[in-house]
Amino acid sequence: MNQAKTWRLADFRLVAFDMDSTLINIECIDEIADAAGRKAEVAAITEAAMRGEIADYKDSLRRRLALLRGVPVSALEEVYTQRLQLNPGVPEFVAACRAAGLKTLLVSGGFTFFSSRVQARLGLDFARANVLEVADGCLTGALLPQPWGEIVDGAEKRRTLLDVADLMGIMPAQTIAVGDGANDLPMMRAAGLSIGFHAKPAVQAEADIAIVEAGMDRALERVRP
């Protein structure tokens, strides 16, 4: 981690987190695809999207979801119970933010099946993610539309961050955004402080703090309570 400027958590009021490969150790959609025997195909699209090599995130997600049609919901439960873990240092960093009085937001291009559980596990204040459509106990390969739209992409992540900040009556400069992929860059650019956690090269290059090894709590060396 590049040693330079330091910040104070007390100067911020809201921290927004990506979920997959940021708060947690996996890309959930890739692990769901494993149950369908299509992990390599789906993971290749995910990697390209996270690196910013696919410009249309929504299209990349729809392509991946189509490959999951027919996967039983029980496969998602297996992913959660057997494969999903919090990344190192995440509970400590979240606890430090909460202790400093920050509200916490999970905003994910992943799915509410996982995000609602991660939110509860970490005690996060707000969350937004995509809702998988299920019929007869299996994925249909589609998402359910929500009042705000259908897919959480980079633009929606940015809008969610700014909307929550507005509801809190704070400025964007009082927010922190933590992510790893290209679809996190819009919210990271909008925030007062951006943290890239084990991020893709393009994200590392733009982040105010880039953590390339160790746990998320290492950010506390630069963002002090």
LUMMI-699157 format. One record per residue (C-alpha): residue in three letters; x, y, z. Coordinates in steps of 0.02 Angstrom, whole numbers, padded with zeros to 5 digits, always signed. Example, Ala and Ser with C-alpha at 12.3 -4.5 7.8 and 13.67 -1.06 7.14 Angstrom:
BEGIN
ALA+00615-00225+00390
SER+00684-00053+00357
This chain:
BEGIN
MET+00000+00000+00000
ASN+00071+00166-00054
GLN+00111+00274+00098
ALA+00061+00454+00077
LYS-00084+00562+00133
THR-00188+00515+00285
TRP-00370+00551+00327
ARG-00480+00549+00483
LEU-00634+00438+00490
ALA-00718+00572+00595
ASP-00719+00686+00441
PHE-00836+00565+00350
ARG-01017+00517+00379
LEU-01051+00374+00256
VAL-00951+00227+00188
ALA-01012+00126+00038
PHE-00948-00050+00002
ASP-00953-00161-00150
MET-00990-00340-00098
ASP-00916-00475-00212
SER-00727-00488-00195
THR-00731-00336-00079
LEU-00831-00376+00078
ILE-00831-00560+00033
ASN-00705-00679-00042
ILE-00801-00737-00196
GLU-00895-00679-00350
CYS-01062-00758-00308
ILE-01120-00771-00489
ASP-00965-00872-00534
GLU-00996-00994-00392
ILE-01179-01013-00438
ALA-01122-01052-00615
ASP-01014-01191-00546
ALA-01174-01282-00499
ALA-01226-01273-00681
GLY-01057-01333-00744
ARG-01028-01164-00827
LYS-00909-01078-00706
ALA-00768-01053-00830
GLU-00883-00971-00957
VAL-00967-00857-00831
ALA-00807-00816-00737
ALA-00724-00760-00898
ILE-00863-00633-00928
THR-00855-00577-00746
GLU-00668-00549-00754
ALA-00681-00450-00915
ALA-00820-00342-00840
MET-00723-00309-00680
ARG-00568-00260-00778
GLY-00671-00138-00879
GLU-00650-00233-01042
ILE-00839-00245-01065
ALA-00912-00071-01074
ASP-01094-00122-01046
TYR-01104-00200-00872
LYS-01291-00230-00887
ASP-01267-00330-01046
SER-01127-00432-00967
LEU-01238-00473-00818
ARG-01384-00524-00928
ARG-01269-00637-01028
ARG-01209-00721-00869
LEU-01382-00737-00795
ALA-01447-00822-00952
LEU-01319-00960-00923
LEU-01390-00990-00748
ARG-01567-01029-00803
GLY-01629-01186-00716
VAL-01504-01183-00572
PRO-01597-01232-00412
VAL-01607-01107-00269
SER-01528-01241-00159
ALA-01366-01209-00255
LEU-01366-01029-00193
GLU-01387-01089-00015
GLU-01238-01204-00039
VAL-01134-01060-00105
TYR-01177-00956+00047
THR-01147-01090+00178
GLN-00996-01177+00101
ARG-00901-01048-00002
LEU-00941-00871+00055
GLN-00829-00793+00186
LEU-00797-00615+00240
ASN-00631-00551+00177
PRO-00492-00525+00305
GLY-00504-00363+00402
VAL-00681-00325+00345
PRO-00766-00340+00516
GLU-00629-00235+00595
PHE-00640-00097+00464
VAL-00830-00093+00471
ALA-00824-00087+00661
ALA-00701+00059+00656
CYS-00815+00154+00537
ARG-00967+00125+00645
ALA-00871+00176+00802
ALA-00825+00339+00716
GLY-01009+00373+00683
LEU-01016+00330+00497
LYS-01171+00252+00419
THR-01134+00098+00313
LEU-01200+00055+00140
LEU-01182-00105+00038
VAL-01213-00073-00147
SER-01187-00224-00257
GLY-01207-00285-00435
GLY-01235-00453-00352
PHE-01392-00524-00278
THR-01503-00492-00127
PHE-01499-00678-00084
PHE-01321-00646-00024
SER-01319-00459+00011
SER-01461-00465+00138
ARG-01366-00597+00236
VAL-01200-00504+00225
GLN-01289-00344+00278
ALA-01361-00431+00432
ARG-01196-00516+00471
LEU-01101-00352+00472
GLY-01241-00243+00541
LEU-01240-00126+00390
ASP-01367+00014+00385
PHE-01418+00013+00201
ALA-01406-00108+00054
ARG-01452-00115-00130
ALA-01427-00262-00247
ASN-01512-00358-00387
VAL-01658-00477-00357
LEU-01649-00645-00444
GLU-01811-00708-00521
VAL-01859-00882-00462
ALA-01993-00999-00529
ASP-02029-01174-00465
GLY-01875-01168-00354
CYS-01754-01127-00496
LEU-01675-00972-00570
THR-01759-00908-00728
GLY-01604-00819-00790
ALA-01685-00649-00762
LEU-01697-00515-00629
LEU-01851-00438-00548
PRO-01876-00252-00580
GLN-01867-00140-00428
PRO-01936+00036-00398
TRP-01763+00107-00438
GLY-01734-00002-00592
GLU-01677-00178-00635
ILE-01487-00189-00625
VAL-01361-00111-00507
ASP-01222-00058-00626
GLY-01088+00073-00603
ALA-01208+00217-00633
GLU-01333+00148-00507
LYS-01195+00125-00378
ARG-01148+00308-00397
ARG-01330+00363-00389
THR-01362+00259-00234
LEU-01211+00332-00145
LEU-01264+00510-00187
ASP-01448+00478-00145
VAL-01406+00409+00027
ALA-01288+00554+00057
ASP-01426+00674+00008
LEU-01550+00589+00124
MET-01423+00606+00264
GLY-01399+00790+00224
ILE-01213+00771+00190
MET-01097+00816+00047
PRO-01016+00687-00068
ALA-00849+00742+00005
GLN-00905+00664+00169
THR-00921+00490+00093
ILE-00801+00344+00070
ALA-00819+00213-00068
VAL-00733+00043-00064
GLY-00726-00071-00215
ASP-00622-00181-00328
GLY-00696-00180-00504
ALA-00725-00060-00648
ASN-00910-00048-00604
ASP-00858+00027-00436
LEU-00764+00172-00514
PRO-00916+00288-00537
MET-00957+00286-00351
MET-00772+00292-00304
ARG-00750+00447-00411
ALA-00901+00529-00331
ALA-00844+00495-00152
GLY-00730+00605-00049
LEU-00613+00457-00020
SER-00594+00302-00127
ILE-00518+00138-00070
GLY-00472-00001-00192
PHE-00466-00168-00104
HIS-00368-00304-00197
ALA-00432-00210-00348
LYS-00409-00226-00535
PRO-00265-00122-00606
ALA-00377+00017-00674
VAL-00459+00035-00503
GLN-00294+00032-00409
ALA-00231+00171-00521
GLU-00376+00287-00475
ALA-00402+00244-00292
ASP-00343+00365-00158
ILE-00292+00212-00057
ALA-00249+00047-00142
ILE-00236-00106-00031
VAL-00150-00241-00132
GLU-00110-00360+00009
ALA-00167-00395+00187
GLY-00342-00361+00253
MET-00461-00215+00234
ASP-00417-00155+00408
ARG-00250-00103+00337
ALA-00339+00051+00271
LEU-00344+00109+00452
GLU-00159+00148+00436
ARG-00212+00288+00319
VAL-00388+00327+00380
ARG-00368+00347+00566
PRO-00511+00344+00691
